[in-house]
Amino acid sequence: MGRIFRSCIQSILKMVNSILGMVGIAMIMYAIWMIRVWKQHMDGHHSHAPWFIYTFLGLGGSLCLFTCFGHAAADTGNG
């Protein structure tokens, strides 16, 4: 009974980890889209993109990185 429970929990954690990875990729894609729209909107003005765009990009990258570590830990875990 314990092995079935553990296997079920591991499967759920892997699924949640995969969903978080997809969310991280979506955040990166959205941040890139926001940067592109910002540059089109500025049309020759030399200004920096708002801080929240870069924050969004950084959070998406961090989420993807943590997801990769989670997948590695799930694959190498004893059990």
N, C-alpha and C positions, 0 to 999 in steps of 0.2 A: 504494500500500500504506500509506503514511503517513497519508493522509486517512481511510482506513477505520479504522485503529487509533485515530486521534484522535477520530473520530466515535463509536467504540465506548466509549472511555474517557469521553467527555463524557456519553453516555447512561447509563453506569453511575454516574457521579458525580451526575447528576440524579436517578436512581432512589434512591440512598443518601440524597441530600438530602431527597427527598420522604418517605422512611421516617423520617428524623430529625425532620422537621416533624410527622409523625403521632405520634411518640413524645412530642414536646414538648406537643402538644395533649392527649394522654392524661395526661401528668403534671399539666397544669393542671386537667383535669377531676377527676383523683384527689385533688389537693390541695383543691379546692373541696368534694368529697365528704367528705374528712377533716375539714374545718372544720365542715361541717354536722353530722356525727356528733359531733364534739367539743362543739359548742354544745348538742345534744340531751342529751348525757351530763351536762353540767354543770348543767342545769335550774335556772337562777336564780343560781347561784354566779357571781360576777364575777371571772373569771380569764382570763388570756390563753392562746391556743392554744399548744401546744408549738412550740419554735423550728423543729423539723424540718418542720412543716407549711408554714410560711412559706418555709423554704429550698427545699422541694420545689416550691412555687409559683413562686418566683423562678428556679429552674433551668429549669423548664418554659417560662417566659416568655422567658428568655434563649435557650434552644434554638430556640424559634419565631422569635425576632428574628434569630438567626444564620442560620437556614434561609431567611428572607426575603432577607437579604443574599446568601446563596449563590445563590438563584434569580435575583436581579437580576444578579449577576456572571456567571452562566452564560448569561443571555440577551443580555448586552451584550458578551460576550467576542469578541475578533476571531477570525476563523477561517472 
